[in-house]
């Protein structure tokens, strides 16, 4: 096998999220979601998300001006995370709930919106009692 035939993408280095108001979005991700800021540049703000860089920026061109993909944030205790974020003013679309019962655990989700209207999700894999 050649190096070219074995090549495959397997890691995310950065995710970009479109924002209308960079200052408002930066405050939301920093203060409401509690994410760690990395650095800022003109029209850009970067946060650490478990080793993946999250970039907030206004769209550079009209063709990029659309809602972003849904980001699913893994949390250990979804009920505690939901309570903490709701206490910081994060608007949720409902309570945490089971979306799938898998052999060893239940997959829980809760959906919310950021300051720019982008849909975000909390997800937690909760082991069932034996």
N, C-alpha and C positions, 0 to 999 in steps of 0.2 A: 504494500500500500504506500502511496506517495503521501507527502505532507499535505498536499492540496486535497486529496480525497478524505483525509482524516479531519480536516478543519471543520469546526462547527461553532456557532455562537453559543455561549453557555453562561454568561454573566451580564447583568445589567449594571452599567456604570453610572448612568444618570437618567432621570426622568424629568421631562419638562411639563410644567403646568401653565396653561394660559391664564393670565389675570388681566383685569381691566384697571385695577388700582393697586399698584405694586406696594405702596406703603400700607394700605389696609390689609392686603393679603399677607405681607410679611409679619405684621402684628398678629394676625390670626394664627398662622402656622407656628410662630414663636410663643405667643401668650396663651392662646386657647388650646392648641394641640400639644404644646410643650416640646416642640422639636428644637434641636440644637442648631443655631445658626453657624454656618461655616464662614461665609464672606459675602460681601456685596460688591457689585460693579455697577456702572451706569445702566439703568433699566433691568437689572438682574439681582436676584437674591438667591443664595444657595443654603441648603440645610442638609445635615447628616441624617440619613434614615437607615440606620443599621449598616453603614458602610456603602450605601448607595446614595449618590448625590441627587437631591431634589432641587430643581431649578424653577423659580417663579419668574415669569417675564410676560410683558405684554406681547401679543403676536407681532412678528416683524413685518408680515405681509397680510393682506386681506384673506388670502387662501388658507392661512393658518389660524384665522379667527373663528374657532369653533370650540365647543366643550371638549375637555380632555377625556382620556380613558379613566375608568374607575380604578382608583388605587385601593388595594385591600391591605390594611395594616394588621399584622398578627399581634395579638395581645394574649397574655396568659389568663387573665380574669376579665371576661367581656363585661360582666355586670359592674365590676368596680371601675373599669375604663369608661363605660357608658355614663355612670354616675359622676365621675370626675370631670369628664368633658362637658356633660350637660350643665354641671355647676359652673363651668367657665363660659357658658353661653353658646355652646355649639348646638345648632339646631338638628335634632334627630328626626327621622321620618317614621319612627316607631321604636318599640322596645327590642332588646336583643331577643333573637328567636332561633330555633333549630331549623336549618335548611336541609340537612341531610343526616341520616343515621347510618354511620359506617360501622364495619365490624367491631372495631375497638373503641370508637369514640363518636361523639356527636359533633357536627360542624355547626357552630353558632355564628350568626351575623347580626350586625346592626348598621344601618345606613344613615349618613348625615350629609350635610352640605357645608362647603367651606364659605368664606366671605365673598367669593366670586360666583357662587352657585354651582360649582363643580361637585359631583356626587363622590363621596368617599365611603369606605366601609371599614368596619372593625370585624375581624374574624378570629375565632378561637376554637381550637380542637379540644373538646372537653371529654376526658376519659370517663366511661361509665363505671359506676361502682360494681365491684365483682360479686 
